[in-house]
Amino acid sequence: MSKVAGIELGPTVELSLSEMVDNGLLQHVAKLEEIALAASKEYALENNLHEMKKEWDDVEFDLVPYR
């Protein structure tokens, strides 16, 4: 997102919405929304995978000889 905006973006205490507007982020809104949507989907996939792994943690398969 920082590359698209041309400024360093990161969660800081002093960063405000008015500062973002002053730095011209409004002209990059469409691209930033695409990045945010992709990141949200990736996060959801990671959480789902983690939950699936957790569900299978206690599962054991016993193998028996055939015939």
MIDOSE-1310 file (N, C-alpha, C; in nm, 2 decimals, decimal comma, always signed):
residues 67
mskv	+0,08/-0,12/+0,00/+0,00/+0,00/+0,00/+0,09/+0,13/+0,00; +0,20/+0,12/+0,07/+0,29/+0,23/+0,07/+0,34/+0,26/-0,07; +0,37/+0,16/-0,15/+0,42/+0,18/-0,29/+0,31/+0,25/-0,37; +0,19/+0,21/-0,36/+0,08/+0,28/-0,43/+0,06/+0,42/-0,39
agie	+0,06/+0,44/-0,26/+0,04/+0,58/-0,21/+0,16/+0,67/-0,23; +0,28/+0,61/-0,23/+0,40/+0,70/-0,25/+0,45/+0,75/-0,11; +0,39/+0,71/+0,00/+0,43/+0,75/+0,13/+0,43/+0,63/+0,22; +0,50/+0,63/+0,33/+0,50/+0,52/+0,42/+0,37/+0,52/+0,50
lgpt	+0,30/+0,41/+0,48/+0,17/+0,39/+0,56/+0,20/+0,28/+0,66; +0,15/+0,31/+0,78/+0,16/+0,21/+0,89/+0,08/+0,25/+1,01; +0,04/+0,16/+1,09/-0,03/+0,20/+1,20/+0,05/+0,27/+1,31; +0,03/+0,40/+1,32/+0,10/+0,47/+1,43/+0,00/+0,55/+1,50
vels	+0,04/+0,60/+1,62/-0,05/+0,67/+1,71/-0,09/+0,81/+1,65; +0,01/+0,87/+1,58/-0,01/+1,00/+1,53/-0,07/+1,01/+1,39; -0,09/+0,90/+1,32/-0,15/+0,90/+1,19/-0,30/+0,92/+1,20; -0,35/+1,02/+1,12/-0,49/+1,05/+1,13/-0,55/+1,05/+0,98
lsem	-0,68/+1,05/+0,98/-0,75/+1,05/+0,85/-0,72/+1,18/+0,77; -0,72/+1,29/+0,84/-0,70/+1,42/+0,78/-0,55/+1,42/+0,72; -0,46/+1,36/+0,79/-0,32/+1,36/+0,74/-0,32/+1,27/+0,61; -0,39/+1,16/+0,61/-0,40/+1,08/+0,49/-0,46/+1,15/+0,37
vdng	-0,56/+1,23/+0,39/-0,63/+1,31/+0,29/-0,53/+1,42/+0,24; -0,46/+1,48/+0,33/-0,37/+1,58/+0,30/-0,25/+1,53/+0,21; -0,22/+1,40/+0,23/-0,11/+1,34/+0,15/-0,16/+1,29/+0,02; -0,28/+1,31/-0,01/-0,34/+1,27/-0,14/-0,38/+1,12/-0,16
llqh	-0,41/+1,06/-0,05/-0,45/+0,92/-0,07/-0,59/+0,90/-0,14; -0,67/+1,00/-0,15/-0,80/+0,99/-0,21/-0,78/+0,95/-0,36; -0,68/+1,00/-0,42/-0,66/+0,97/-0,56/-0,62/+0,82/-0,58; -0,58/+0,75/-0,48/-0,54/+0,61/-0,49/-0,64/+0,51/-0,42
vakl	-0,76/+0,56/-0,39/-0,86/+0,49/-0,32/-0,90/+0,36/-0,39; -0,92/+0,36/-0,52/-0,96/+0,24/-0,60/-0,85/+0,13/-0,58; -0,73/+0,16/-0,60/-0,62/+0,06/-0,59/-0,60/+0,01/-0,45; -0,62/+0,10/-0,35/-0,60/+0,07/-0,21/-0,72/-0,03/-0,17
eeia	-0,84/+0,00/-0,23/-0,95/-0,09/-0,20/-0,93/-0,23/-0,25; -0,87/-0,24/-0,37/-0,83/-0,37/-0,43/-0,74/-0,45/-0,34; -0,63/-0,37/-0,29/-0,54/-0,44/-0,20/-0,60/-0,48/-0,07; -0,69/-0,40/-0,02/-0,76/-0,43/+0,11/-0,85/-0,55/+0,09
laas	-0,92/-0,56/-0,02/-1,00/-0,68/-0,05/-0,92/-0,80/-0,06; -0,81/-0,80/-0,13/-0,73/-0,92/-0,15/-0,67/-0,96/-0,01; -0,63/-0,86/+0,07/-0,57/-0,89/+0,20/-0,68/-0,96/+0,29; -0,80/-0,91/+0,28/-0,91/-0,96/+0,36/-0,94/-1,11/+0,32
keya	-0,94/-1,13/+0,19/-0,96/-1,27/+0,15/-0,85/-1,36/+0,19; -0,72/-1,32/+0,18/-0,61/-1,40/+0,22/-0,62/-1,43/+0,37; -0,65/-1,33/+0,45/-0,66/-1,34/+0,60/-0,77/-1,45/+0,63; -0,89/-1,44/+0,56/-0,99/-1,54/+0,58/-0,95/-1,68/+0,55
lenn	-0,88/-1,69/+0,44/-0,82/-1,82/+0,40/-0,73/-1,88/+0,50; -0,64/-1,79/+0,55/-0,54/-1,84/+0,65/-0,62/-1,88/+0,78; -0,72/-1,81/+0,82/-0,80/-1,84/+0,94/-0,87/-1,97/+0,92; -0,93/-1,99/+0,80/-1,00/-2,12/+0,77/-0,90/-2,24/+0,77
lhem	-0,79/-2,22/+0,72/-0,69/-2,33/+0,72/-0,64/-2,36/+0,86; -0,62/-2,26/+0,94/-0,59/-2,28/+1,08/-0,69/-2,36/+1,15; -0,82/-2,32/+1,13/-0,93/-2,39/+1,20/-0,94/-2,54/+1,15; -0,92/-2,56/+1,02/-0,93/-2,70/+0,97/-0,81/-2,78/+1,03
kkew	-0,69/-2,72/+1,04/-0,58/-2,80/+1,10/-0,62/-2,83/+1,25; -0,68/-2,73/+1,32/-0,71/-2,76/+1,46/-0,81/-2,87/+1,47; -0,91/-2,88/+1,38/-1,01/-2,98/+1,38/-0,95/-3,12/+1,37; -0,84/-3,13/+1,29/-0,78/-3,26/+1,26/-0,67/-3,30/+1,35
ddve	-0,64/-3,21/+1,45/-0,53/-3,24/+1,54/-0,55/-3,37/+1,62; -0,67/-3,39/+1,66/-0,69/-3,51/+1,75/-0,73/-3,64/+1,67; -0,74/-3,63/+1,54/-0,78/-3,74/+1,46/-0,66/-3,83/+1,44; -0,68/-3,96/+1,46/-0,58/-4,06/+1,43/-0,63/-4,17/+1,34
fdlv	-0,55/-4,22/+1,25/-0,59/-4,33/+1,17/-0,51/-4,45/+1,20; -0,59/-4,56/+1,23/-0,52/-4,69/+1,25/-0,51/-4,77/+1,13; -0,40/-4,82/+1,11/-0,37/-4,91/+0,99/-0,37/-5,05/+1,03; -0,44/-5,13/+0,95/-0,44/-5,28/+0,97/-0,40/-5,34/+0,85
pyr	-0,33/-5,46/+0,86/-0,28/-5,53/+0,74/-0,40/-5,58/+0,66; -0,38/-5,57/+0,53/-0,48/-5,62/+0,44/-0,47/-5,77/+0,43; -0,58/-5,84/+0,46/-0,59/-5,99/+0,46/-0,50/-6,05/+0,55
